[in-house]
Amino acid sequence: GMIKLSLQQVGVSFGETIRVPSFLPEGYSISDVRINQQESQNQEVVLTITKLNAPDILLFESWMTGGPFRVLPTSDQSESVDISGGSGTYGKWAILNYLNDRNTLWWDWIPGSMAPGPFPYYELELSAEKTVPVNYLISIAKLVH
């Protein structure tokens, strides 16, 4: 209903397909989608994933038009997580950061086949309060298409 319409409308502004998880943990659904226009940076789409009486999970998406891969921000408390097995997932690894107030999971995703030279890709980040199980973030990440 409304969210599907919002995804289409925001996608037009974003100029790219908004990647939506095909799996969400039980009871969660996408409740909001919007664009953050960041100064001097690419547009960023934010999907809010909500469940009654539970903290939100946020999925941030930005579209990079090529060039070198970014250096993923990491904390002292970070580890690599295997997210292979998801459809179209580029590479195997995401970076899980245990921050003071939340956990974040960062990864890059390339639609389709790899082209030589600079290529466009998505930067993706899931973020949630520490009470949200980390395996929720990992299971969502595996199935963002």
GIPE-V615243 format. One record per pair of residues at least 24 apart in sequence whose ideal C-beta (glycine too) atoms are under 7 Angstrom apart, sorted by sequence separation. I is the first residue (numbers start at 1). J is the second residue. If there is no record, write none. Layout:
I	J
I	J
This chain:
10	34
27	51
75	99
81	105
83	107
10	35
24	49
27	52
102	127
103	128
7	33
102	128
3	30
6	33
18	45
102	129
103	130
101	129
102	130
14	43
28	57
3	33
14	45
90	121
103	134
105	137
105	138
72	106
103	137
107	141
10	45
109	144
105	141
96	134
69	108
19	61
18	61
16	63
94	141
67	118
66	118
66	119
70	123
66	120
65	120
83	138
64	120
86	142
63	120
64	121
81	138
85	142
86	143
88	145
83	141
86	144
87	145
63	122
64	123
83	142
61	122
62	123
61	124
60	124
59	124
60	125
59	126
57	126
58	127
57	128
55	128
55	129
57	132
55	131
55	132
57	136
19	109
19	122
25	136
25	139
23	139
24	140
23	140
21	140
23	143
22	143
21	143
21	144
22	145
19	144
19	145
